[in-house]
Amino acid sequence: IRDIVHGVLDDAETRKSLDSSGAEAGYNRNFFVASTDGKFRLDVNGQVQTRFSWNQVPGSALVPTPGLPSTASEYGCEMQSVRINLFGNAFDPSWTYRVQFAYERDGAQNLTPLRFEDVYLQKALGNGFYVRAGQWMNFFNYEQIVSYKTLQFADRSLVNQYFSTL
């Protein structure tokens, strides 16, 4: 029995190298994977904007369409938009990055429903200064740069669509 116990302990000792001591993962307001020394970190979050629509049509106003069933109401769920956000730091905490892409329901952005919103690499220089390279949202219209998570209404206004620089 002692030989078996020592064999199991020796086997456990060899598997210790497969332990995640070189990395850590978890949830702290975002899901993350990071190195223990803090040089590399990847945070992942996202959002899904869904809505349920129900349109009631008076029965007398319905005009039956040949071949389609006639109903007095239409309803269903739809995903207005889905966003995935990958961000963190690489090499040291002064080098940060962000990759955010969105899937829009109507694909109004150049007829492609999947689009990148923010893709950049940034180096902090100190005292609040930094150098950034890539593509990111223009800071022109406040309503456009506010996230869908903090909008007061379900969608942005028509004024925003007209004056947006996107």
C-alpha positions as CSV (number, residue, x, y, z in Angstrom):
1,I,0.0,0.0,0.0
2,R,2.9,2.4,0.8
3,D,4.3,1.8,-2.7
4,I,0.9,2.7,-4.2
5,V,0.7,5.9,-2.1
6,H,4.3,6.9,-3.0
7,G,3.5,6.2,-6.6
8,V,0.4,8.4,-6.5
9,L,2.3,11.2,-4.8
10,D,5.2,11.0,-7.3
11,D,2.7,11.1,-10.1
12,A,0.9,14.1,-8.6
13,E,4.3,15.9,-8.2
14,T,5.0,15.4,-12.0
15,R,1.6,16.8,-12.9
16,K,2.2,19.9,-10.8
17,S,3.9,21.4,-13.8
18,L,0.5,21.4,-15.6
19,D,-0.8,23.6,-12.8
20,S,-1.9,27.1,-13.8
21,S,0.8,28.7,-11.6
22,G,2.0,30.7,-14.6
23,A,-1.4,32.2,-15.2
24,E,-4.5,33.1,-13.4
25,A,-8.1,33.3,-14.6
26,G,-11.4,34.4,-13.1
27,Y,-14.1,37.0,-12.9
28,N,-13.6,40.5,-11.6
29,R,-16.3,42.6,-13.3
30,N,-15.0,40.9,-16.5
31,F,-13.8,37.5,-17.3
32,F,-10.0,37.5,-17.5
33,V,-6.9,35.5,-18.1
34,A,-3.6,37.0,-16.8
35,S,0.0,36.2,-16.1
36,T,0.9,36.2,-12.4
37,D,3.5,38.9,-12.9
38,G,0.9,41.3,-14.4
39,K,2.7,41.7,-17.8
40,F,-0.1,40.1,-19.8
41,R,-3.9,40.3,-19.3
42,L,-6.9,39.6,-21.5
43,D,-10.3,40.8,-20.3
44,V,-13.5,39.7,-22.1
45,N,-16.9,41.2,-21.8
46,G,-19.9,41.8,-24.0
47,Q,-23.5,42.8,-24.2
48,V,-26.6,41.6,-26.0
49,Q,-29.4,44.0,-26.7
50,T,-32.7,42.1,-27.2
51,R,-36.2,43.3,-27.5
52,F,-39.6,41.7,-27.7
53,S,-42.0,43.3,-30.2
54,W,-45.8,42.7,-30.4
55,N,-48.0,44.4,-33.0
56,Q,-51.7,44.1,-32.6
57,V,-53.7,44.7,-35.8
58,P,-57.5,45.1,-35.6
59,G,-59.1,42.1,-37.4
60,S,-61.2,44.3,-39.7
61,A,-58.1,46.0,-41.1
62,L,-56.4,42.9,-42.1
63,V,-56.1,42.2,-45.8
64,P,-55.4,38.5,-46.3
65,T,-52.3,37.7,-48.5
66,P,-52.7,34.7,-50.7
67,G,-50.6,31.8,-49.5
68,L,-49.8,33.4,-46.1
69,P,-51.8,32.8,-42.9
70,S,-53.9,35.7,-41.7
71,T,-53.2,36.7,-38.0
72,A,-54.4,39.6,-35.9
73,S,-51.0,40.1,-34.2
74,E,-47.3,39.7,-34.9
75,Y,-44.8,39.1,-32.2
76,G,-41.3,37.9,-31.6
77,C,-37.8,38.5,-30.1
78,E,-34.9,40.0,-31.9
79,M,-31.3,40.8,-31.1
80,Q,-30.8,44.4,-31.8
81,S,-27.0,44.2,-31.4
82,V,-24.4,42.0,-30.0
83,R,-21.0,43.3,-28.9
84,I,-17.8,41.5,-27.8
85,N,-15.0,43.4,-26.2
86,L,-11.4,42.1,-25.7
87,F,-9.0,44.3,-23.9
88,G,-6.0,44.3,-21.6
89,N,-2.3,44.8,-21.5
90,A,0.7,43.2,-23.1
91,F,4.4,43.2,-22.1
92,D,3.8,45.6,-19.3
93,P,0.8,47.6,-17.9
94,S,1.7,50.6,-20.0
95,W,1.0,48.8,-23.3
96,T,-2.8,48.4,-23.6
97,Y,-5.1,47.2,-26.4
98,R,-8.7,46.9,-27.2
99,V,-10.6,44.9,-29.9
100,Q,-14.3,45.5,-29.9
101,F,-16.6,44.2,-32.6
102,A,-20.4,44.4,-33.0
103,Y,-23.0,42.6,-34.9
104,E,-25.9,44.9,-35.9
105,R,-29.3,43.6,-36.8
106,D,-29.8,45.6,-40.0
107,G,-26.2,45.8,-41.1
108,A,-26.5,49.5,-41.9
109,Q,-22.7,49.9,-41.8
110,N,-21.7,49.4,-45.5
111,L,-24.0,46.4,-45.7
112,T,-21.9,44.3,-43.4
113,P,-23.6,43.3,-40.2
114,L,-20.3,42.4,-38.4
115,R,-18.0,45.4,-37.9
116,F,-15.1,46.5,-35.8
117,E,-15.7,49.5,-33.6
118,D,-12.5,49.9,-31.6
119,V,-9.2,48.2,-32.6
120,Y,-6.1,49.9,-31.2
121,L,-2.8,49.6,-29.3
122,Q,-1.9,52.3,-26.9
123,K,1.3,53.2,-25.0
124,A,1.1,55.3,-21.8
125,L,3.8,57.9,-21.7
126,G,3.0,59.2,-18.2
127,N,1.2,62.2,-16.7
128,G,-2.0,61.3,-18.7
129,F,-0.3,61.3,-22.1
130,Y,-0.4,58.3,-24.4
131,V,0.2,57.3,-28.0
132,R,-2.5,55.3,-29.7
133,A,-2.5,53.6,-33.1
134,G,-5.5,51.8,-34.8
135,Q,-9.2,52.5,-35.3
136,W,-11.5,53.9,-32.6
137,M,-14.7,55.8,-32.2
138,N,-14.5,59.5,-33.1
139,F,-15.2,61.8,-30.1
140,F,-17.5,64.0,-32.1
141,N,-21.1,63.3,-30.9
142,Y,-21.7,62.4,-27.2
143,E,-24.7,60.3,-28.0
144,Q,-22.7,58.2,-30.3
145,I,-19.8,57.5,-28.0
146,V,-22.0,56.6,-25.0
147,S,-22.3,52.8,-24.8
148,Y,-25.5,51.0,-25.4
149,K,-25.3,49.9,-21.8
150,T,-25.9,53.4,-20.5
151,L,-28.4,54.8,-23.1
152,Q,-31.5,56.3,-21.7
153,F,-33.8,54.9,-24.4
154,A,-33.6,51.7,-26.5
155,D,-32.0,53.3,-29.5
156,R,-30.1,56.4,-30.5
157,S,-32.0,59.4,-31.9
158,L,-32.5,60.4,-35.5
159,V,-30.5,63.5,-34.9
160,N,-27.5,61.2,-33.9
161,Q,-28.0,59.2,-37.1
162,Y,-27.9,62.3,-39.2
163,F,-24.9,64.0,-37.6
164,S,-22.9,60.9,-36.8
165,T,-19.4,60.7,-38.3
166,L,-19.5,56.9,-38.6
